[in-house]
Amino acid sequence: MWWTASGDPGAQHPALALDGRGLVVLAALAPDGGLLVARQKTDERGLALRAWSRVGG
């Protein structure tokens, strides 16, 4: 197993869920309180996530 950086650090523990297509979604709060989301890549094998994106900002 290995990890790669997804961008800025979160302020709290992240939460994992499956979206409506059965793909993994990782969510966490940013240090400023904003919501960060990283979604599973569909163009790579295994569990690879895209970089964090800010929701509503």
Phi, psi and omega in degrees: 000145176216159181239148171233152181294141177252004180125213182298151179287153175270162181267340183230175175294139179283163176237140177251144176208169173254137177275186182296342178262002180083015179264151182285138174234129178250129181232146178204160174271136175284162178306331179272004178094354178288159180269126177250140179226136172236129183251152179295135175285142178258354183257011177228153177282154176078198180260089177248133182249148174286170178295157177303142169233144181274132180273130175068020183226000000 
